[in-house]
Amino acid sequence: MLYLVISGAGTARRAPGIAAQLAALAQPLLVLQTPNAARVVSPRELALVAGVRVVESYFDEAILPRPPDGVVLVAPCSFNTLNKLAGGIADSLALSVVAEAIGRGTPVIVAVSVNDPLWAHPVARESVTRLRSWGVTVLDPAPDARGYLTMTDDAELLAAVRAALA
């Protein structure tokens, strides 16, 4: 089982392409979005990706009676979502699934997507340190072609997921 959790960072525009690559690795691929993510990429666009099942309700049969164990990739992980995860805040379905995975000790990968000032913020560093101490794999943001920080490239995301699935 593989989960893709999408938060509201601008790099969520990459989610359909990432989902297509993940669906080739493991099925089913369950996709969940934070409320802000839907402002960047529509659930319909994600649902059109072959092998993807978009979960939008706590009552979806795919996650009842509780979400099945599996690898969880949070990509992109915005500043807000990063700090909520580290604070144990599960105020949406997407964050609840991640929190349960952390609590079960199943593999969780967080691909941070923030700009330079947010990455330099002391709370971001504290959150990353806390998540790593819980066994979460955190992929730091990386510079893009123009030198601005953004979510790491798809190859690194897929390599982390492959390692977690192995």
Secondary structure, 3 states (H helix, E strand, C coil): CEEEEECCCHHHHHHHHHHHHHHCCCCCEEEEECCCHHHCCCHHHHHCCCCEEECCCCCCHHHCCCCCCCEEEEEEECHHHHHHHHCCCCCCHHHHHHHHHHHHCCCEEEEECCCHHHHHCHHHHHHHHHHHHCCCEEECCEECCCCCEECCCHHHHHHHHHHHHC
